[in-house]
Structures are given as structure tokens and as C-alpha cells.
Amino acid sequence: MQCDKCPADAVTHLAYSGLHLCGEHFRRSVESRVRSRVREDSLVPDGATPEDPATWLVGLSGGKDSVVLTTVLHETFDEDPRIELVALTIHEGIEGYRDASLDACLDLADELDIAHEVVSYAEEFGLEMDDVAREDPEGMAPCAYCGVFRRDLLSQYAADLDADLLLTGHNLDDEAQTALMNLFSGDVTKMARHWEASLGPLDERDSADQPESGPFVPRAKPLRDVPEKEVALYAHLRDLPVHMAECPHASEAYRGEIQEHLLELEDGHPGTRHSIMSGYEELARLAAEARDRGAERTGECERCGAPTTREVCRKCALVASVHEAGAGLDGATPDADADAD
């Protein structure tokens, strides 16, 4: 099949648009969507200058999504002195998995010559995800603990590094799955928080009162218009240093069911994911505008001082629970000064 943009052979067919694209035009398509999202979400602040650039912290895990996002952002803003990119990699402590992905992060940061910070659960919380999966004091999937811990460290270091924006590599599939999970749960408040935390344009959000957004560093997801398979193809075509292995503790059963149903719908009705996000974002925006923010008490965690609606934030509660179950995990102690969600 020939590319619809040039005489070259097509490498993919985008069923939702009907386009057949060669490698070069496919790459341009992905990059164009990321850059359009940056513009539409007003991510570049009007006040950023070469003398006072905006700092963007990118969560770099070594997986395809974060590697593609970091690469495209670097190439977009490498010659733009208004934006300074910093990558943050979190080592969760998963034997046989995270060390390999850390190597991919180090290779990419070195290749792109960008600042790169590495932090770990062991140093910050006195535990590792292998401990958490073994002890499981709350009877939850390991991903539930890890999600809280990762969000905490991303928020904490975004604040510590004086970042103006925190960017993550969530793709279209990720966001459509989250949208359906929120809709099916009927949690309108969660929908509103989702919009204010990372979906709405920066100039339309009111996230300062959101404990979920950490110490008030806004978040963005520039890759959220690109389907997961296209992210993987882009990484392959560019031969990017990506760690493709799946986390051995991955076990989000409900999200997995949503993913399967969504892919079936997409196969039969191309464009379903885009339609879901289009409608969901509008509903989430309306929910954010309508909700009574004053009804949500935002205080400080009595253990770490982080913004929270609880006396003890979720991160501190989970860390304490794991340590109690593991009798101190060989004497390790968490860092009580870390901020939390």
C-alpha cells in the first residue's frame, strides 16, 4: 500500500482517519499531534524568556511512552531557550525490571544531553515495590500502592526542582481507559479533579486547591492524542532506547477489562477512543466548573506536611502500613519529610 502523502510504501494504516502513511509521514503525524496539544493546552507560559525560562519536569520511566514524549519535547524545544527540560526517573525497587529500564533512561538522557534526576523508593520511603508486593498489608494490587508512591515523588521533585510544569507520557489509550473507569464509577468529583489536574488548558484550570496536584505544580499529558500502538511504532521506527518489558507486579484487573473492551470497540468502530475523550473532557470541564471546592477541606498531612484532605496523607498511611507488616523492612525507615498527594 502506498502512503497517502507521498509515493513511498506505507508502514501503517490509521483506521480512525483512513490514512495510510509511510515511516516519515507517520513520524511527522505523531510529532504534530504532540506539538498541537502543547499549543492547545497553553503549556508554554507567556512570561517565559531566554533569561527566565520555564522548567518542565518529564517523568522518564524508560518505557515507550515516556521515551517518545521526552524525545519529541527535546527536539521541539532544543532550540527554544524559553523551555528547559529536566527528566526524573523513579526506581521502584523491582528486581530484574527497573535496572534495565533505568539503563534506557540513562542512555536517552545522555544522548539528548538533558538534566536527569534519579530517585528511589528505598531512599525516600525505606521500602521497595518487591517488599510491597510480598507484604500487601492493604490487600490491594501492587499498582495501587505504586501509583500513590509515584505521584508523590513526581509532585515532590517537581516542587523541589522549581518546575513550572510536570509532564507524563500518558497516551490516548491510558486516558480513554481512565475516562471510562471514572464514568462507570459515577464519581463526578474525580472527573472534575482529572480535568483540573491534567486535562484542561493551563489558563482554564483552577488547580491551586487540589491536593491531588501536589505542591501546586500543574501537570500535562502532551501524548494523550496518540494511541498506544502508534507510540510503540514511533519508538520502533526511530530505534529509541526503550525498555519494553512489562512490570512483573502489573495487575490492574479492572483497568485490564476496560482496556480489552475498549480495543474491541475501537476495532469495530475506529475513532471510539477519540470520541470518548472528546465527550469526557467536556463533561469533566462542566463538573469542575460546577463543584463546590470550598466543601473540600485542604489541610496538611500531620506526618509530612503535604497537602491532603486527610489527617494523614495516603502516601504516609501506605508507607506506614507496609513497614508495620514487614516489621521495619530490615530496619529501613521512610523519609518523613517527603511531600505527598
Summary of the structure (lengths in Angstrom):
residues: 341
radius of gyration: 20.2
end to end distance: 49.3
largest distance: 65.5
contacts: 1102
relative contact order: 0.15
helix: 50%
strand: 11%
